[in-house]
Every structure is written in structure tokens, then in C-alpha cells.
Amino acid sequence: MKIKNICCIGAGYVGGPTMAVIAQKCPDIKVTVVDINTDRIAAWNDENVENIPIYEPGLSDVVAEARGRNLFFSTNVEKAIDEAEMIFISVNTPTKTYGIGKGMAADLKYIELSARQIASVAKSDKIIIEKSTLPVRTAEAIKNILDNSGNGVNFQILSNPEFLAEGTAVENLLNPDRVLIGGEQTEEGEKAVQALVNIYARWIPEDRLLTTNVWSSELSKLTANAFLAQRISSINAMSELCEMTEADVDEVARAIGSDSRIGPKFLKASVGFGGSCFQKDILNLIYIAQSYGLQEVADYWEQVIIMNNHQRNRFSRNIVQTLFNTVSGKKIAFLGWAFKKETNDTRESAAIYVADNLIDEQADIVVYDPKVKSEQMYADLDYLNSRDENINREKLTVVNDPYSACKDAHAIAILTEWDEFKDYDWQRIYDGMMKPAFVFDGRNILDKEKLEEIGFDYYCIGK
């Protein structure tokens, strides 16, 4: 099948960048990204490409090259579905907050709504691609909806999970470790798989294009995120033991990371992992295991979440205990709110949970982040906690300058590993703070000896 038109339902952190790169690399294919969020689509279409809604290094350049040529952003979902031979579904799949599986299972209502809309609109054969992270065997449910559309249209369902790391998403798309494509083991299924392989093969070596059955592809995404999160929780568990034994977690990580069987990646101790995938996908994996009666499997993966929550709470408690067992009325400066550097994504950021804990202790928090807007920070706190939203706005202030954030603060908490934090005039920051001046480095990015020489009481993870 020759693909001339691609539609992507969902203009978020996955759909937007992925389609932008496909459009850049395949200028002969029309790529239309659709979303019912008019503000988001307006931002993608902003004349100043620097104002697109997602910050990723290099993304604005890719969008600038392809937008208006063969890359389009629209709210006309039905038109894009009708025209496309290939449709990516890249909508949100949050953890359920209601009903069966509340707090663990993936909420698939947006997936189902997308499938039903495709079924009602489609008049010609389509290849439907799961791009969202989904529970294993979701493709079966999508196929049941589509096959009962009554339009006589033939649909092929593929799984093509994303493996993007925010902050390096464009590089991950341009030079991926692998692209995973799962399809039905039938003649028509294999043709659909090949159609997608042909698109990625425009710029990705053939040996990195992995094909599997649909179920293996769906489960591989959950498994990959679970394994990565497990490594972070493992080194964070050791960080607490290091603090008690006067070992250095960085030295421990270097020692074990030198073992070729283990390797050095994802062994950086911190205040905990965040982002849209790790916690959500592990909770989903736990729920799936429980659904099949595999309680020991579920218990194993649940411990990864327990350790991550413990690390965030432990960091908060350390701030309170170090500041003479009270932070009530004290100013605590937060440097960073995004869950990691080089992104404006805040989902499941450790900063949200640490802020929530300290607000419960009646601290006054002032935040600086180079990419996250104030309304997002307040929305994060409002979503997390049922307290009066006015309290969040009273106890948390957002500023556009790191030095004003730190002025007259009793302590500074580093919650995101932005590189710029290393280059600040820390002598100037120290001079403007209350004494004694504390720094709690939740990302272990600052020079401990230098800060202690200036006069800071410096605390980091695992030392």
C-alpha cells in the first residue's frame, strides 16, 4: 500500500514530535495532526514557531521546516480521518481515577472514543496504529469496535509504541535504538506492517526496525518502562543505605555500572523518577498481573512504586528535620519544577510532591523553572491535593528569576537537573539568604565542596 496521507489523533508530547519528524523525513506524505483542544492546535500553528506548546531541543526547527509544506495541525478530526490511509492514535491514557481498577488500570476512554470516531467516518480501508502506551490486548478491543462499524471497511491494527525520553525526543526519533511494530500474523497484517516499515526505513537502518505480533509489542512498552524505573528505585534504595553507612552512592553506582552485565545507565540517585510513563505504566502492569491472578508478580513491581514514593517523602522530611523540625512560615526556594531537564513536562514531577508535603508543613515556597509556566504549577498542585486552591496560590509563588527566588530563603531545593543551575553565582545567592543557608540537592548536580566552602550547609542524595 502506498501511503500518501497520514492522520495522527492527539497533538501531545508523543503525537506532535513524532509526526513532525515523519513529515520532515517524508516530504511526499501529507501528515495532519488533529486534536479537539483548540488552544493546543492554535499553539502548534503559532507564527512564532518558538511558541509551540511542547519544548524539546530541536523540535521547533523540525516543525518550522515541515509545517505548511506537508505538516498540518487541525481541529477538523473527521476530515483528516477520511483522507488518511494510515491513522496513528496518540491520545492520553491516564491512570483510572474511578471504578474498577481505580488508581492502577489505564483509562482507555479516549482510545475507545477515537476508535468509534474512526469507525463512523471511515469509507475506505485504513491502517490503525496504536501509538499511545496501552495494556496488552487493547488492539483486540479496538479491532472489535472497528470491525463492527457497518461501513464494510477493512481495518488493520498495528502496535507501534513510542520509546521517547523527554528532553531528547527529537534525537530519539531521528536516531532510535529500535522501532517496534507489532501486527497480525496474516497476509493482510504483514502488508500493513510493511507499509509502516517503509515509512520509518526512509531514515532508520533496517536492523533497527523490529517486527513482532501485536501482543508482544504492547507488552514490550510496559516492560521497558518498568525495567528502567526499577533501576532508578534500586539505586535510590541504596542511596539511603549509603547515607547511613557513610558510603558515596555515586561511587557505588560507578563501581557497579562498570560491570558490563549491569551498565551505567539509569543509576543516578535522585529525589525520584517522574514523567508521564514510569508510574502509570508500572501501575498498569501491576493491575494486569493481578487480573491474571499473578499476585507475586504484582507485588514485585509494586515495590518499585513504593520505593519511589518513599524517596520523595524522605527528601521532604529531611528538609523539615534539618531546618530545626519546622518550616512553618519559612521561605523554601525551589529550583526546577519540570520532572527532568530539557522539557516543560511536569507530569508526576517530584517537585509537585515535595511542594505538597512542605505546604502541609506551612512552608512558603518560591519556584523558578526556565520552561514551566506558573499556571501549570498551580494546576499540578490542584490536581494532586483536594485542599482549597487558594491555599496553593497563597503558599506557592512563581518567579522568573532564580536570584529573586533564593533571596531571603532559608533553604534551596534542587528538583530538576537544569544545566544552568550549575553556572549560577552561588556566592551571590548565599549572600542573599537567611543564615544558616541550606541547599538540598535532589539531583546531585552541584559541586559539594565549592558550596560548602562558600558557607552553605549542603545535603545531597546518598552521601
PECOR-V665781 format. One record per pair of residues at least 4 apart in sequence whose C-alpha atoms are under 8 Angstrom apart, sorted by the first residue. I is the first residue (numbers start at 0). GAP is how many residues later the second one is. Records with the same first field share a line. If there is no record, write none. Layout:
I->GAP, GAP
This chain:
0->190, 191, 194
1->193
2->26, 82, 83, 192
3->24, 25, 26, 80, 81
4->24, 25, 26, 27, 78, 79, 80, 81
5->23, 24, 25, 26, 78, 79, 80, 81, 82
6->24, 25, 26, 27, 73, 74, 77, 79, 80, 81
7->7, 11, 23, 24, 25, 26, 79, 80, 81, 82
8->6, 24, 25, 26, 68, 78, 79, 80, 81, 82, 105
9->5, 6, 23, 24, 25, 79, 80, 81, 82
10->4, 5, 22, 23, 24, 29, 30, 79, 80
11->4, 42, 78, 79
12->4, 41
13->4, 76, 117, 118, 148, 150
14->4, 18, 75, 76, 116
15->4, 17
16->4, 42, 152, 153
17->4, 155
18->4, 12, 14, 52
19->4, 39, 42, 43, 46, 47, 51
20->4, 41, 149, 152, 153
21->4, 9, 177, 178
22->4, 6, 7, 8, 43, 47, 48
23->38, 39, 41, 42
24->177, 178
25->173, 176
26->39, 42, 43
27->42
28->41
29->40, 41, 42
30->39, 40, 41
31->39, 40, 41, 42, 48
32->38, 39, 40, 41
33->7, 39, 40, 41, 42, 43, 46
34->5, 6, 39, 40, 41, 42
35->39, 41
36->4, 38
37->4, 37
38->4
39->4, 13
40->4, 32, 33, 34
41->4
42->8, 9, 10
43->5, 7, 8, 9, 29
44->4, 7, 28
45->5, 6
47->4
48->11, 12, 14, 15
49->10
51->8
53->289, 290, 291
54->4, 287, 288, 289, 316
55->4, 110, 111, 112, 113, 114, 286, 287
56->110, 111, 113, 285
57->4, 112
58->4, 111
59->4
60->4
61->4
62->4, 8
64->4
65->4, 5
66->4, 5
67->4
75->4
76->4
77->4, 39, 40, 43
78->4
79->4
80->6, 37, 40, 41
81->39, 40, 41, 42
83->42
84->39, 40, 41, 42
85->40, 41, 42, 43
86->39, 40, 41, 42
87->40, 41, 42, 43
88->22, 25, 39, 40, 41, 42, 43
89->40, 41, 42
90->19, 20, 41
91->18, 19, 40
92->13, 14, 15, 16, 17, 18, 39, 40, 41
93->12, 13, 14, 186
94->7, 8, 9, 10, 11, 12, 185, 188, 189
95->5, 6, 7, 8, 9, 10, 11
96->5, 6
97->4, 5
100->4, 186
102->180
103->176, 179, 180, 182, 183
104->178, 179, 182, 183
105->28, 29, 174, 178
107->4
108->4
109->4
110->4, 31
111->4, 30
112->4
113->4
114->4, 27, 30, 31
115->4, 29, 30, 33
116->4
117->4, 28
118->26, 27, 30, 32
119->29, 31
121->4, 29, 31
122->28, 29, 30
123->29, 30
124->28, 29, 30
125->27, 28, 29, 30
126->28, 29, 30, 31, 65
127->27, 28, 29, 30
128->28, 29, 30, 31
129->4, 9, 27, 28, 29, 30, 31
130->28, 29, 30, 31
131->29, 30
132->28, 29, 85, 88, 89, 148
133->4, 84, 88
134->83, 84, 87, 149, 150, 153
135->79, 80, 82, 83
136->4, 77, 78, 81
137->4
138->4, 18, 19, 20, 75
139->4
140->4
141->4, 15
142->4, 12, 13, 14
143->4
144->4
145->9
146->6, 7, 8
148->4
155->28, 32, 33, 36
156->26, 27, 32
157->23, 24, 25, 26, 34, 35, 56
158->21, 22, 23, 24, 55, 58, 59
159->19, 20, 21, 22, 57
160->19, 20, 56, 57, 60
161->59
162->9, 58
163->4, 5, 8, 9
164->4, 7
165->174, 176, 177
166->173, 174, 175, 176
167->4, 174
168->4
169->4
170->4, 5
171->4, 5
173->29, 30
174->29
175->28, 32
176->31
177->30, 31, 32
178->29, 30, 31
179->29, 30, 31, 32, 37
180->12, 15, 16, 28, 29, 30, 31, 33, 36
181->11, 29, 30, 31, 32, 33, 34, 35, 36
182->6, 7, 9, 10, 28, 29, 30, 31
183->4, 5, 6, 29, 30
184->4, 5, 28
185->4
186->4
187->4
188->4
189->4
190->4
191->4
192->4, 18
193->4
194->4
195->4
196->4, 12
197->4
199->4, 9
200->4, 5, 8
203->4, 5
204->4
211->4, 5
212->4
213->4
214->4
215->4
216->4
217->4
218->4
219->4
220->4
221->4, 59, 60, 63
222->4
223->4
224->4, 52, 53, 56, 57
225->4, 52, 55, 56, 75
226->4
227->4, 38
228->4, 44, 49, 75
229->4, 74
230->4, 35, 36
231->4, 34, 35, 36, 37, 40, 41
232->4, 39, 71, 72, 74, 75
233->4, 70
234->4, 14, 18, 32, 33, 34
235->4, 33, 34, 35, 36, 71, 72, 75, 226
236->4, 70, 74
237->4, 11, 224
238->4, 9, 10, 30, 222, 223, 224
239->4, 221, 222
240->4, 221
241->4, 5, 6, 7, 220, 221
242->4, 5, 218, 219, 220
245->217
246->5, 215, 216
247->4, 214, 215
248->4, 20, 212, 213, 214
249->4, 18, 19, 212
250->4
251->4
252->4, 11, 14, 15
253->4, 10
254->4
255->6, 7, 8
256->5, 6, 7, 8, 10
257->4, 5, 6
258->4
268->174, 175, 192, 193
269->172, 173, 174, 191
270->40, 41, 44, 79, 144, 171, 172, 190
271->36, 37, 39, 40, 78
272->5, 35, 66, 76, 77
273->4, 5, 65, 66, 73, 74, 75, 76
274->4, 64, 65, 70, 71, 72, 73, 74
275->4, 71, 72
276->4
277->4
278->4, 26, 69
279->4
280->4
281->4, 19, 20, 23
282->4, 19
283->4
284->4, 13, 16
285->4, 11, 12, 13, 15, 16
286->4, 11
287->4
288->4, 5, 6, 8, 9
289->4, 5, 8
293->4
294->4
295->4
296->4
297->4
298->4
299->4
300->4
301->4
302->4
303->4
304->4
305->4
306->4
307->4
308->4
309->4
310->4
311->4, 38, 41, 42
312->4, 40, 41, 44
313->4
314->4, 39, 127
315->4, 38, 41, 42
316->4
317->4
318->4, 121
319->4, 5, 6, 7, 38
320->4, 5
322->4
325->35
326->4, 31, 34, 35, 36
327->33, 34, 35, 36
328->33, 34, 35
329->33, 34, 79, 80
330->32, 33, 34, 35, 77, 78, 79, 80
331->31, 32, 33, 34, 74, 77, 78, 79, 80, 81
332->32, 33, 34, 35, 72, 73, 76, 77, 78, 79, 80
333->17, 31, 32, 33, 34, 71, 78, 79, 80, 81
334->32, 33, 34, 67, 77, 78, 79, 80, 81, 86
335->15, 31, 32, 33, 34, 78, 79, 80, 81, 82
336->9, 12, 13, 14, 15, 30, 31, 32, 35, 40, 78, 79
337->5, 6, 7, 8, 9, 11, 13, 31, 33, 34, 78
338->4, 6, 7, 8, 9, 10, 11, 12, 76, 77
339->5, 9, 76, 77, 78
340->75, 76, 77, 78
341->76
342->28
343->27, 28
344->27
345->26, 30, 31, 34
346->33
347->4
348->4
349->4, 65
350->4, 64, 65
351->4, 25, 28, 29
352->4
353->4
354->4, 10
355->4, 25, 29
356->4
357->4, 5
358->4, 5, 6, 33, 36
361->33
362->32
363->31, 32, 33
364->30, 31, 32
365->30, 31, 32, 33, 39, 40
366->29, 30, 31, 32, 38
367->30, 31, 32, 33, 34, 37
368->4, 31
369->30
371->4, 5
372->4
373->4, 24
374->4
375->4
376->4
377->4, 14, 15
378->4
379->4
380->4, 11
381->4, 5, 7, 10
386->4, 5
387->4
388->4
389->4
390->4
391->4
392->4
398->5, 6
400->4
401->4
402->4, 26
404->4
405->5, 6, 23, 26, 27
406->22, 25, 26
407->24, 25, 26
408->23, 24, 25, 28
409->23, 24, 25, 26, 27, 28
410->22, 26, 27, 28, 29
411->26, 27, 28
412->26, 27, 28, 29
413->25, 26, 27, 28, 29
414->26, 27, 28
415->26, 27
416->4, 26, 28
418->4
419->4
420->25
421->23, 24
424->4
425->4, 25, 28
426->4, 27
427->4
428->4
429->7, 24, 25, 26
432->4
435->20, 21
436->18, 19, 20
437->18, 19, 20, 21
438->17, 18, 19, 20
439->18, 19, 20
440->4, 5, 17, 18, 19, 20
441->18, 19
442->17, 18
443->16, 17
445->5
446->4
447->4, 10
448->4
449->4
450->4, 5, 6, 7
451->4, 5, 6
